[in-house]
Amino acid sequence: MTGNELVLVAGLDLMVGDPRWFPHPVRGMGQVIGWYDYGIRGLCRSPLALRLAGLILALGLPAAVYLVVWGMVAQAGAVADWLETAVTIALASTTLAGRDLWDHAQAVKKPLQRGDIADARLAVAKIVGRDVGQLSESEVVRATVETVAESTADGVISPLFFLVIGGPPLALAYKAVNTLDSMVGHRDERYVDFGWASARLDDVANWIPARVTALLFIAAAGLRTGSGDRIRNGWRVVWRDGGKHPSPNSGRPEAAMAGVLGVRLGGTNYYDGVANDRPILGDGRRELVVEDITLAAQLMALASVLGVMIGAGILWLE
């Protein structure tokens, strides 16, 4: 993949995002995972058998995706160079979710601005797994800001990282890993054995990008606000709180966001009525407000631009 192609990929995501009519590869991956999950339950009963089946899925799906995408790009190149470029850009653009993330944040912000908490809860329910029926305005904002921070890593910086080092085949293989984690990488009774390998593989895949995302948030805050205090606070909170999160990766971008916004993230979330306490990230004492969504989305966009510039620069230097 070339630097020019990466810039075009980012531009395509910015313009069209993820049209619902488009047969997105991730939806296809989700169908395969669901089929395998359903089918394997009749064959594997013991925890060990489920772990082995989960390991086969965790390794097999990304490998299959890599080979299929590599073959598509190679076949296009055998026909014509321009077709290879077009296929590369089209496939690569499906790995980025920056535009979708921006749109989802705006969909939560707009009803909050007009005082419609019910619509805001419905909008935030589309991007979080927690119970939203009783969330206050501040809690809706917190859920949105946390999702923007975490999803900037999963949906933008991680795919960019893998596009730079391995093009669309590796980036879409990463999307398979990420989709596996979101669907089966849970610690509940159903997936604690079957999903263990998917969860661990996702941890490995996101280790570097999550930390790069935190750095980009801090840099973006400096560029957006010109405030040295925000930069220093971002560094301090990442260093102090980044490792408190149950995930080895999610805490870094969330801590960076908490630091640069000057707010507290984390706390008690409810899932199917069951309380789940998350460590507090950041020092802010004020209630989160709608403007925090605005700034978080702007920092996501600026961090994404910085990521594209760095990635394209690396490719141009090769």
C-alpha positions in Angstrom: 0.0 0.0 0.0 1.3 3.5 -0.8 1.0 6.8 1.1 -1.3 8.2 -1.6 -3.6 5.3 -1.4 -3.8 5.6 2.4 -4.8 9.3 2.1 -7.5 8.3 -0.5 -8.8 5.6 1.8 -9.1 8.1 4.7 -10.9 10.5 2.3 -13.3 7.9 1.2 -14.2 7.0 4.8 -14.7 10.7 5.5 -17.0 11.1 2.6 -19.2 8.0 2.7 -18.5 6.2 6.0 -20.3 2.9 6.2 -23.4 2.9 4.0 -25.9 0.5 5.3 -26.7 -0.8 1.8 -23.0 -1.8 1.2 -22.2 -5.5 2.0 -19.6 -4.6 4.6 -17.0 -7.4 5.3 -17.5 -7.1 9.0 -21.1 -8.1 8.7 -20.0 -11.1 6.8 -17.5 -12.0 9.5 -20.2 -11.7 12.1 -22.4 -14.1 10.2 -19.6 -16.7 10.0 -18.9 -16.3 13.7 -22.5 -16.7 14.6 -22.8 -19.8 12.4 -19.7 -21.4 14.0 -20.8 -20.5 17.5 -24.2 -22.1 17.0 -22.8 -25.2 15.2 -20.0 -25.9 17.6 -22.2 -26.1 20.7 -23.6 -29.4 19.6 -20.1 -30.9 19.3 -18.2 -29.4 22.2 -19.5 -29.9 25.7 -16.4 -29.7 28.0 -14.5 -26.5 28.8 -11.4 -27.9 27.1 -13.3 -28.7 23.9 -14.8 -25.3 23.9 -11.3 -23.7 24.4 -9.9 -25.7 21.5 -12.9 -24.8 19.3 -12.4 -21.1 20.3 -8.7 -21.3 19.4 -9.4 -22.7 16.0 -11.9 -19.9 15.4 -9.6 -17.1 16.7 -6.8 -18.2 14.5 -8.7 -19.6 11.5 -11.0 -16.7 10.7 -8.3 -13.9 10.6 -6.1 -16.2 8.5 -8.9 -17.0 6.1 -9.8 -13.3 5.8 -6.2 -12.5 5.1 -5.9 -15.1 2.3 -9.2 -14.1 0.7 -8.4 -10.4 0.7 -4.8 -11.0 -0.5 -6.2 -13.1 -3.4 -8.7 -10.4 -4.3 -6.0 -7.8 -4.5 -3.6 -10.1 -6.4 -6.3 -11.1 -8.9 -7.2 -7.4 -9.5 -3.5 -6.7 -10.1 -3.2 -9.5 -12.6 -5.9 -7.7 -14.7 -4.7 -4.1 -14.5 -2.7 -1.8 -12.1 -5.6 0.6 -11.9 -8.0 -2.2 -10.8 -5.6 -3.3 -8.1 -5.5 0.3 -6.8 -9.2 0.6 -6.9 -9.7 -2.7 -5.1 -7.1 -1.9 -2.5 -8.7 1.5 -1.7 -12.2 0.1 -1.6 -11.3 -2.8 0.7 -9.1 -0.6 2.9 -11.8 1.9 3.4 -14.0 -0.7 5.0 -11.6 -1.0 7.9 -11.9 2.6 9.0 -14.8 3.8 11.2 -14.0 7.4 11.8 -17.0 8.9 9.9 -19.4 6.4 11.6 -18.0 7.2 15.0 -18.4 11.0 14.4 -22.0 10.5 13.2 -22.9 8.4 16.2 -21.4 11.0 18.6 -23.5 13.7 16.8 -26.6 11.6 17.0 -26.3 11.6 20.8 -25.3 15.2 21.1 -28.2 16.7 19.1 -31.1 15.4 21.3 -29.1 16.4 24.4 -28.8 19.9 23.0 -32.6 20.2 22.7 -33.2 18.6 26.0 -34.6 15.3 24.7 -33.0 12.8 27.1 -35.1 9.9 25.8 -33.9 10.2 22.3 -30.3 10.6 23.5 -30.6 7.4 25.5 -31.9 5.6 22.3 -28.9 7.0 20.4 -26.3 6.0 22.9 -27.8 2.5 23.1 -26.6 2.0 19.6 -22.9 2.4 20.6 -22.7 0.9 24.1 -23.7 -2.4 25.7 -24.7 -1.0 29.1 -28.3 -0.4 30.3 -29.3 3.1 29.2 -32.9 3.4 30.4 -32.2 5.3 33.6 -29.0 7.2 32.5 -28.9 10.9 33.4 -27.6 13.5 30.9 -24.2 13.4 32.5 -24.1 9.6 32.3 -25.2 9.6 28.6 -22.3 12.0 28.0 -19.9 9.8 29.9 -20.9 6.7 27.9 -20.5 8.6 24.6 -17.1 10.1 25.5 -15.8 6.7 26.7 -17.0 5.0 23.5 -15.4 7.7 21.3 -12.1 7.3 23.2 -12.0 3.5 23.0 -13.4 3.3 19.5 -10.9 5.7 18.1 -8.3 3.0 18.8 -10.3 0.0 17.6 -12.0 1.8 14.7 -9.4 4.2 13.3 -5.8 3.9 14.7 -5.6 0.1 14.9 -6.8 -0.3 11.2 -4.4 2.4 10.1 -1.5 0.7 11.9 -2.2 -2.6 10.1 -2.8 -0.9 6.8 0.6 0.6 7.0 2.4 -2.6 7.9 0.4 -5.0 5.8 -2.2 -3.3 3.6 -5.9 -4.4 3.3 -5.2 -8.1 3.9 -3.7 -7.5 7.3 -6.1 -4.7 8.2 -9.2 -6.8 7.4 -7.6 -9.7 9.3 -7.4 -7.3 12.3 -11.1 -6.4 11.8 -11.8 -10.2 12.1 -9.9 -10.3 15.4 -11.8 -7.2 16.6 -15.2 -8.6 15.6 -14.4 -11.9 17.3 -13.6 -10.1 20.5 -16.8 -8.0 20.4 -19.0 -11.1 19.7 -17.4 -13.9 21.8 -14.6 -12.4 23.8 -16.6 -12.1 27.0 -16.1 -13.5 30.4 -19.7 -14.6 31.0 -20.7 -18.3 31.4 -21.4 -18.8 27.7 -18.1 -17.4 26.4 -15.5 -17.7 29.2 -14.0 -20.8 27.5 -15.1 -20.4 23.9 -14.0 -16.8 23.6 -10.8 -16.8 25.6 -8.5 -17.0 22.6 -10.3 -14.3 20.7 -10.1 -12.0 23.7 -6.4 -12.6 24.2 -5.6 -12.2 20.5 -7.5 -8.8 20.5 -5.4 -7.7 23.5 -2.2 -8.5 21.6 -3.4 -6.8 18.3 -4.4 -3.6 20.0 -1.5 -3.2 22.4 0.6 -0.8 20.3 -2.3 1.1 18.6 -4.1 1.7 22.0 -1.0 3.5 23.3 -0.4 5.4 20.1 -4.1 6.5 20.3 -3.4 7.9 23.8 -0.4 9.9 22.5 -2.4 11.2 19.5 -5.2 12.4 21.8 -2.7 14.4 23.9 -1.1 15.8 20.7 -4.6 16.6 19.3 -5.6 18.4 22.5 -2.5 20.6 22.3 -3.2 21.5 18.7 -7.0 22.0 19.3 -6.8 24.1 22.4 -3.2 25.3 22.6 -3.3 24.5 26.3 -0.2 23.2 27.9 -2.2 22.3 31.0 -4.3 19.8 29.0 -1.2 18.2 27.6 0.4 17.8 31.0 -2.8 16.5 32.5 -3.2 14.0 29.7 0.3 12.7 30.2 -0.2 12.5 34.0 -3.6 10.7 33.9 -2.4 8.2 31.3 0.7 7.4 33.3 -1.3 7.1 36.6 -4.6 5.6 35.5 -4.1 4.0 32.1 -3.4 0.6 33.7 -6.4 0.6 36.0 -8.9 -0.5 33.4 -9.8 -4.2 33.3 -8.7 -4.2 29.6 -4.9 -3.9 29.1 -5.6 -1.5 26.2 -8.9 0.4 26.6 -7.7 2.3 29.7 -5.0 4.1 27.8 -7.1 6.1 25.3 -9.9 6.6 27.9 -7.4 7.9 30.5 -5.9 10.3 27.9 -9.4 11.5 27.0 -10.2 12.0 30.7 -7.0 13.9 31.3 -7.2 16.3 28.3 -10.9 17.0 28.9 -10.4 17.5 32.7 -13.2 15.0 33.6 -13.6 11.7 35.4 -14.5 8.7 33.3 -15.3 5.2 34.6 -17.6 4.4 37.5 -20.6 2.1 37.8 -22.3 0.7 34.7 -25.3 -1.7 34.6 -25.5 -4.6 32.3 -28.9 -6.5 32.3 -29.5 -4.9 35.7 -26.2 -6.1 37.2 -23.8 -3.4 38.5 -20.3 -3.4 37.1 -17.8 -1.1 38.8 -15.0 0.3 36.6 -12.0 2.2 38.0 -12.2 6.0 37.9 -9.9 7.6 35.3 -9.0 11.3 35.7 -9.5 13.9 38.4 -12.3 16.1 37.2 -15.0 16.9 39.8 -17.6 18.6 37.5 -20.5 16.9 35.9 -19.9 16.0 32.2 -21.8 18.2 29.8 -22.8 18.1 26.2 -19.8 20.2 25.2 -17.5 17.3 26.3 -19.0 15.2 23.4 -18.2 18.0 21.0 -14.5 18.3 22.1 -14.1 14.5 22.3 -15.4 14.1 18.8 -13.1 16.9 17.6 -10.1 15.2 19.3 -11.0 11.9 17.7 -11.1 13.6 14.2 -7.8 15.4 14.8 -6.1 12.3 16.2 -7.3 10.4 13.1 -5.9 13.0 10.8 -2.6 12.9 12.7 -2.6 9.1 12.4 -3.2 9.3 8.6 -0.4 11.8 8.2 2.0 9.7 10.2 1.0 6.5 8.4 1.2 8.1 4.9 4.6 9.6 5.8 6.0 6.2 6.8 4.7 4.8 3.5 6.1 7.7 1.4 9.5 7.1 3.0 9.7 3.4 2.1 
